[in-house]
Amino acid sequence: MTTLEQRGLAPVRSPLDNGAVVIAKYSGVTPAVTVHASFQAGTVFDPSSEHGVSHFVSRTIDRGTLTHTADEIAESLDSRGVSLAITVNRHVLSLVCTCLVEDLDAVLATLADIVMQPAMIRQDEDNPATMASEGLLAMLYGDTHPGDTHPYGRRPRGSVASVERIGPASLQALHAARFRPGALSLVMVGDVDPTRAVDSARLVFAPWRAGPVADLALPPPPPATGRRLRVIQMMNKAQADIAYGFTTIVRSDPSFNACWLMNNILGEYSMGGRLGGSIRERQGMAYYAFSALDANVIPGPLLIRAGVNPSNVDRALASIDEELVRMVAEGPTDQEVAESRQYLIGSMPRRLETNAGIASFLQMVEFFDLGMDYDVRIPELLRTVTRDDVHAAARAALDPAKASIVVAGPYRATT
């Protein structure tokens, strides 16, 4: 960690005249370059009546352009040993690939063609874990107005009804609105001089001209007023999946690092933490148990997930309640804070071992405007968090009396 703290990643960040941002970082581990292009075109930008459009765009954007067919694009990438991964989350749609250094210019040209000129579900409903998680987010964020689910509560792939309304015009409209240079963040990490990488990106993306992307004003989540439980009965399943949670903070909140430590202590990883230790290890009730914090542009969710035998649902919920009450009443121990801090600081080098890991990290840094030296500042930011800070974060975030809970599987509530 000493080298990381002293030198840091030190990437080169270069905004283009058209609003696009290019970030480049030299890494000579392998003679290859990871290219990670992200656009502000995630699921929050789906039209209110057509949830799932951004997901459809992610599945179709590389299927031909105005100048090249889908087969020609595939052949261009395959011949260079390049596999293009396209993903979408709440706020961004990303295209990620790794290529040899000598192929960087050609791959950037292909990506530019795909994003500038594209020619342009029911399977989740059989998965208890997905149904529990998506059901909880819908419960936490509610409707912005009758019939229109809050963007953070929408099903990423849409519903059967919304998908049936999606046609080519829907995909083209989302692309026209969101795929613009001002919404592009392009990160390149690998065995190439950053200046050369930026020049290559400028050559293919600087001529792209389009108006600015429109800002999206997201409403805050509704305040929790009491405990809520929803059961999604799936009686043909063997396992019940629990999603239990709250809305918490925005990523820019000064208490983020205390919440980060608190979540890690609670159970960020299923084999450790208080939740895993109690529910999975000591009581043997859960196939998995963990917590996840998603501080975001608006107050994001803190989710507790567990998969249990249906006969153990009530006991598992009682155990979650017990751990949260104890955390709020007593706070973490000094040892828990010290060990969690050490773990989070020590895990940074592992997170940044690969070009893809570095590229993903830099995209996160750029999106939340954390500063290109954020990797250097993380250790000290965590060291300044005290036990009292973590305890305060727990008191602010965790209240079983205001928890929202969804259970999906062969379970019938007894109360």
C-alpha positions, 0 to 999 in steps of 0.5 A: 500500500505504501507505493499506492499511497505515495504515487497513486494512479495519477491518470491523465484527464483531458476534456475535449472541446465537444464535452467528452472527457478522456482519461488515460492511465499507463499500466505496463502489466500486459501489452494490452489496453482496456477501453471503458466508455460510459454514457449517462444513459442508464435506466433512470432515463427510461420513459415513464411508460417504457421501462426497459428501453435502456436495457434494450439499447444495451442489447442492440447498440452493437448490432449494426451501424449506418456504415457497417453490418452487425457481422462486419462489426463482430468480425472486426472485433473478433479478428483482433481477439476483442470481446465487447461487454455492454452493461447498463445500471441506474445512471450509465451505459458502458461499453468495455473491451480489452485490445492489443496496443497496436489495435487501439486506434482501430478499436476506438474507431469501431466503438465510435461508429457503434455509439454515434451511428447505431442502426437501430422480460419475462425470465427474471420473474422466475427468480426469487432473488431477483423478485425480492430485490426488485420488489424491495427497491419498488417499495423503497422508492414508490411512485413519483406520481400515480402509475409512474414508478420512481426511476430508482425503483424500476425494474431494469429490464422492464415489465412484460407490459412495458416491454411490449410497448417498446419499438425501434422508435423508442430505442432511437429516441433514447439514443438521440437524447443520451448518446452525445459527446457531453455524456461520454466518459472514456477511460483507457488503461494499459501499455500505452502512453497516456498522451498517445491514448488521448490523441487517439481518442481525440482523433475519432471523438472530437469531430462528434458534434451534438447538443448538450444532454439534458439534466434529469431532476430525480425526486428524493425517495419518500420518507419511511413512516413504518415497517412494511412487509410484502410477500411474493409467493413462489410456491414451486421454489425450494428457497426463500429470498429476503430483501430488507432495507432502507434508503440512506445517503447520497454519495457526496454526503460527508458521512459516506466513509462512516457509512462505508465502514458501518456497512462493511462491519454489518456484512458487506461480504457474505462470509463475514460481518455481523449478519453472516456471523450470526445468521449463517455461521452461528445459526446455520440458517442462511445459504447467504447473508450480506449487506450492500450500500449504494450511496448514489446521486440521490439517497441510495439503498442499503440492502440486506439480502439473505437466502434461507429455507422457507421454514427459517424466514421468520427466524432470519428476519428476527436475527436481522432485527436483532443485529441492527438493534444491537448496532444502533444501541451499542455501536461497533467495537473498536476492534471492528472499526480497526479491522474493517478500516484495515481491510478496506485500505488493504483491499485497494491494491487488489481492486486496482490489480488489473487494467479493467479494475483500474478503468472501472474505478476511474469511471466511478471517480469521474462520475461522482467527481471525487478527484483524480487523486481519490485513490491516494486520499482513501486511506487517510479518509478512512483513518479519520473515521472514528468509532463514534462516527460509525455509531452515528451512521448506524443510528441514522441509517438503521431502524427496524421499525422503519424497514421495508422487507420483501420475501420471495419464495414458498413462504406465507407470512404468519403476522 
